[in-house]
Amino acid sequence: MLKSSAMVGKLRLGNKKWVKRRWLDFRNGHGIYLVFFMTVGQFLIIQYRLLLNDIPLFHSIPLSAFAIVFVAMYVPLAGIIGYWHRRTQYNVENQTHFERNPILATQTLFLIDLIDGKVTQEEKKQMRRYLLKILKQPERPLVGTNDPPQDIKT
């Protein structure tokens, strides 16, 4: 039995965070993986029907043989296009994400102000608390030599 209303509030807040993370996991699994395989399968079947169904010469080709030939051509082509995208478009995407990222902008501006000596002790403490709070999240385990000690008081 919970005696503290603060503890009940923490549990509700934690539960809400858990639900939001599960919703994100669901959207990623669905949108990135499951729908991808479903659309590739649908695309394969549609191409089979459109390309081979109306040509009597190809009526004897089974779907499995068409799928093997199709995948043998489609996967390398998609890989080449993906390579081109990574080499040419990531810079554009990264620049756009950088320009639209208020957290990175805040941290970078803080760093510039820190170097210039314009940051107060209170602002340093506030930024440190903010960053340590991010680092202490259990979903992001710290590994490495720069791990903050677990007994840090913020």
N, C-alpha and C positions, 0 to 999 in steps of 0.2 A: 504494500500500500504506500502510495506516495503522499508525503506530508507537506511538501513544499510546493507552492504554486509556481515558483520559479523553475523548479525541476519539471513540472508538468509543461510549462511553456517551452523549455528546452527540448523536451521529447516531441512536442508538436512541431517545433521548428525543424528538428532533426528529421522527423518523419516527412515533412514537406520537402526537405532537401533530398531525401532518399527517393521520394516519388519523382521529383524532377530529374534526378540522375537516371532513374529507370526509364523515364519517358525519353530522355536523350539517347540512352542505349537502344531502346526500341526503334526510334527514328533512324539512327545510324545503321542498325542491323537491317531494317526494312529497306531504307532508301539506298544504301550503298551496296548491299550484298543481295538480299533476296529479290528485290525488284530488278536488279541488274540481270540475274540469271533468268528470271521470268521473261524479261524483254528480249534477251538473246534467244531464248527458246521460241518465243512467239515470232520473232523476226525470222528465225530459221524456217519455221513451218510456213509462214506467209511466203517467203521467197521460194520455197519448194513448190507450193501450190501455184504461185504466179509464173514461175519460170518453167516448170516441168509439166504441169497439169494440162496445158493447152497444146503441147507439142507431142503428137503421137509417137514420135521416135524415142522420146524420153519416158514414156509411160512405164517401162519395165525397170526403171531405176528406183530402188527402194529408198525410203527416207534416211535410213542409216548410212547408206553409201553417199547420198547427197550431203548429209551432215558432216561426214568425215572430210569430203572435198571442200565443203563450205568453211569449216573450221580451219582447215589447213591453209586456206587463202585469207580468211577473215582475221585470224589471230595475228599473223605477222603484219598485215596492213594496219590493224589497230595499234600494234606495238610501234610501228614506224610513226604513225600520227601522234601517238602519246609521247614518243621521244622528241618529235618536232615541237609539240606543245611545251614539254618541260624545258627545252633549250631556248625557246623564243617567247613563250607567254608567261612563264613564272615570274620573270622580272616585272612585267606589267601588273600581274596579280599581287605580288609582294609589295610593290610601290603603292598600289591602291589600298591594300590592307594597312600598310604603315600609315598612310594619310588619314585613315578612318579609325585609328586605334587610340582612343583617349587615354588609356592606361599607359601605353608605351610613351605617349607624348608627355604625360605627367611625370613619369619616371625620368625621361630624358631631360626635361626641363629642370627637374629637381637636381639631377647630376650636374648640369651646367651651372645652376645657381650655387651648388655646393662647391664646385671648383672655383667659382668667382667669389666665394665667401659671403654670399647673400642669404644663406640658409641659417635660420635661428636654431638653437638647441631644441626647442619644442618641435619645430618642423622635422628635425632629424629623428627625434623620438617617435613622432607620429608616423613617419615613413617606415621606420624600423619595425614598429608594431604592425603596420599594415603588411609588410613583406613577410615578417615572421608568422603572421596569421595564415598567410598563403602557404608557406613552407610546412607548417605543422598539420596540414590537412592529411588525414589518414589515407585518403585515396591516392596521394602522391608520395609514396615512400621515398625517403631521402637515402641515397647511396653515394658514398664518396667521402673524400677527406674534408670537404667544406661543410659537413653537416653541423647545424647548430646543436649544441647540447640540449637534451630534452628538458633540463631543469632551468632554462632561460626564463627569467621573469621579464615580461614586457610592460 
